[in-house]
Amino acid sequence: MTAAPAGPAESEPLTAAEADVLFRPLTHDDTLVVAVSGGPDSIALLALLADWTGRGRPRLLAVTIDHGLRPEAAQEAMMVGELCAKLGVEHRTRRWQGPKPQAGVQEKARAARYALLAEEARVPGATTIVTAHTADDQAETLLMRMAAGSGLAGLAGMAPRSAVNGAVLARPLLGIAKSRLIATCEARGLAFIRDPSNDDPRFARIRWRALLPALAHEGLTAQRLGQLAHRLARADEALDRLAAHALASVPAGDENGRRWFDFARLCGEPEEIVIRSLGLALAAAQDGEAQAGVPPRLARLEDCAKALI
């Protein structure tokens, strides 16, 4: 089966009314830190947020991260700053200092970017960082995690709101096609930057990105992959609640510094609930800060549950 041709909505700019709905969850924030790289996605987000916040909504602070990986990056950050001045938005540039890794550059640059954004958010007392992740980004993430053998939690993809470095990370455009953001920039006459690393096949995400048009031709569009991620997130949340209830219902205790629970009683539950309950029990038994919040790998948890059963 082939997909129907893309409808006009996928190539039309976002309207103010649509932006108002997308940004509504951000209404109660005092200050928003918006990450602006200079690409079409973040430039469109910046322009839409500038219009939206200009109507008595939260204060807006745009931050550009110069990773120091390309000589053009500093000039590009200045271009973003000039646009921010025209839009009446405060702008700051932060540079990723220190030696750069030889491997895993994109992953480590992403971690550094979020750390720097969180630092900037703390200065004005902001609690929310806003990024321009799109439906296309969600589709790429889902495909990459499928290939890596992720479980439901990973296949749920990126959440519209999550936590990063002590701040809230909001992705209001997660259901919007990248083509609409490019159209938004073009309709407003906004120049944007094309990062050559976005076409570099050395990076796994770029290779998956190149496959999206062929998958869309067969009906597996970014929107459908995003819908799948949403459904898996919904199922994952439900199973977590069932696992927590199951674990709470079996005998357990903490005697002489030794925690225990009746695993045999738990084995009457479906296997997925057993595995998740075991994961919750192990998480509760983590004492050190280094362990806290670091769940065991799913494959190891599955092997452990199978052996115990």
Buried (B, 14 or more C-beta within 10 A) or exposed (E): EEBEEEEEEBEBBBEEEBBBEBBEBBEEBEBBBBBBBBBBBBBBBBBBBBBBBEEEBBBBBBBBBBBBBEEEBEEBBBBBBEBBEEBEBBBBBBBBEEEEEEEEBBEBBEBBBBBBBBBBBEEEEBBBBBBBBBBBBBBBBBBBBBEEEBBBBBBBBBBBBEEBBEBBBBBBBBBBBBBBBBBBBBEEEBEBBEBEBEEEEEBBBBBBBEEBEEBBEEEBBBBBBBBBBBEBBEEBEEBBEBBBEBBEEBEBEEEEEEEEBEBEEBBEBEEBBBBBBBBBBBBEEBEEEEEEEEEBEBEEBBEBBEEEE
